[in-house]
Amino acid sequence: MHFTINGRNVEAAFDPRTSLLDLLRDHLGLPGTKKGCNQGACGACTVLVEGERINACLALAVQYQGREIVTIEGLADENGLHPLQEAFIVHDGFQCGYCTPGQICSAIGMATEIGRGVPSVVTEDLAAGTIALSHDEVRERMSGNLCRCGAHNGIVEAVTALYAEDAR
């Protein structure tokens, strides 16, 4: 089966019942995507598929053949860290770091959703042309990603610092 993962073409043969998470971690050696609850409840396994965030533990890898997949390993480049990775460092958005890859991938997907004008349950003005990225908006949109260390304030600050200007 063929995949594009972090900009590289990848051929892989595996049991068609393999989850995307297990393909990434166990078969392709990309440990950045974490296995947390393995039930889609914690978001530690969040990756981007063509810019959309998904829980890799709930996805069968075979469903994503031929699609562009980005993991935390694919965000930094030869010029350095992704700006959101830098914002997490500046705003102390992680403590143990276990959930950080999923948080960062989810926030990037969230920014894409806001850019497309997709409202959340707390979006106040559905008729507005753009969605304001308030703390409540970030908290609601990131609620599928759990941090058990209590770094939520730093995560929200990092996401808001990077994307708030774009959302206005």
C-alpha positions in Angstrom: 0.0 0.0 0.0 1.2 3.5 -0.8 1.1 6.5 1.5 2.6 10.0 1.5 3.8 10.6 5.1 5.6 13.8 6.1 6.2 14.5 2.4 7.8 11.1 1.6 6.4 8.4 -0.5 6.0 5.2 1.6 5.2 1.7 0.5 4.1 -0.6 3.3 2.7 -4.1 3.5 0.7 -4.9 6.6 -2.5 -6.6 7.9 -5.5 -4.6 6.6 -6.8 -4.5 10.2 -3.9 -2.3 11.3 -4.8 1.1 12.7 -3.1 4.2 11.2 -1.5 4.7 14.6 0.1 1.3 14.7 1.2 1.7 11.1 3.0 4.9 11.9 4.5 3.8 15.2 5.1 0.1 14.9 5.6 -0.4 11.1 7.2 2.9 10.0 9.1 3.9 13.2 7.5 7.2 13.7 7.1 7.3 17.5 6.1 11.0 17.8 2.4 10.1 17.5 1.5 8.7 20.9 -0.8 5.8 21.9 -2.8 7.1 24.8 -6.2 5.7 25.5 -6.4 3.9 22.1 -10.1 4.7 22.1 -10.2 8.1 20.5 -10.9 9.9 23.8 -7.5 11.6 24.6 -6.3 12.9 21.3 -2.6 11.9 21.9 -2.7 10.1 18.5 -3.9 13.1 16.5 -2.3 13.4 13.0 -3.2 15.5 10.0 -4.6 13.9 6.9 -4.7 16.4 4.0 -4.8 19.1 6.7 -7.7 17.6 8.7 -7.1 16.3 12.2 -8.0 12.8 12.9 -7.5 10.3 15.8 -5.1 7.8 14.2 -6.1 5.1 16.8 -9.6 5.0 15.3 -8.6 4.9 11.7 -7.7 1.9 9.7 -4.5 2.6 7.8 -5.9 1.1 4.6 -8.5 3.9 4.4 -5.7 6.5 4.0 -3.8 5.0 1.1 -2.7 7.6 -1.4 -3.5 10.5 1.0 -1.1 13.0 2.5 -0.5 12.3 6.2 1.5 14.6 8.5 2.8 13.6 11.9 4.6 15.7 14.5 7.9 14.5 12.8 6.8 16.2 9.6 6.2 19.7 11.0 9.7 20.9 11.5 12.0 21.4 8.5 15.6 22.3 7.8 14.8 25.9 8.8 13.7 24.9 12.3 10.6 24.1 14.3 7.1 24.8 13.1 6.0 28.1 14.6 3.4 26.4 16.8 6.2 24.1 18.2 8.1 27.3 19.1 5.0 28.8 20.6 4.5 25.8 22.8 8.1 26.2 24.1 7.7 30.0 24.7 4.4 29.6 26.5 5.3 26.5 28.4 2.5 24.6 26.6 3.8 21.2 27.6 5.1 19.5 30.7 5.7 15.8 30.2 5.3 16.2 26.5 3.3 13.0 26.0 0.2 14.8 24.6 2.2 17.5 22.9 2.4 16.0 19.4 -1.3 15.4 19.3 -2.0 18.9 20.7 0.1 20.5 18.1 -1.3 18.5 15.2 -4.8 19.2 16.5 -4.2 22.9 16.8 -2.9 23.1 13.3 -6.0 21.3 12.1 -8.1 23.6 14.2 -6.6 26.7 12.6 -7.4 25.3 9.2 -11.0 24.7 10.3 -11.3 28.3 11.5 -9.8 29.6 8.3 -12.5 27.7 6.4 -15.1 29.4 8.7 -16.2 26.1 10.4 -18.0 27.2 13.6 -17.8 25.4 16.9 -20.5 25.1 19.6 -19.2 28.3 21.3 -18.9 30.4 18.2 -20.9 33.5 19.0 -21.5 35.2 15.7 -22.3 32.6 13.0 -23.0 35.4 10.5 -19.6 37.0 10.9 -17.2 36.5 8.0 -14.4 35.4 10.3 -14.3 33.5 13.6 -12.6 35.3 16.6 -10.2 33.0 18.2 -11.1 33.6 21.9 -9.8 31.4 24.7 -13.3 29.8 24.9 -13.1 29.0 21.2 -9.6 27.4 21.6 -10.7 25.4 24.7 -13.8 24.1 22.9 -12.0 23.2 19.7 -9.1 21.6 21.6 -11.3 19.7 24.1 -10.7 16.4 22.3 -7.0 16.6 23.3 -6.4 15.9 27.0 -3.4 17.0 29.0 -3.1 15.3 32.4 -0.2 17.5 33.5 -2.2 20.7 33.7 -0.5 22.6 30.9 -3.9 23.6 29.4 -3.3 27.3 30.1 0.1 27.3 28.3 -1.4 25.3 25.4 -4.2 27.8 25.0 -1.8 30.7 25.2 0.5 29.2 22.6 -2.3 28.5 20.2 -3.9 31.9 20.7 -0.6 33.7 20.4 0.1 32.1 17.0 -3.3 32.0 15.4 -5.4 34.8 17.0 -4.2 37.4 14.5 -5.0 35.1 11.6 -8.6 34.5 12.9 -9.4 38.2 13.2 
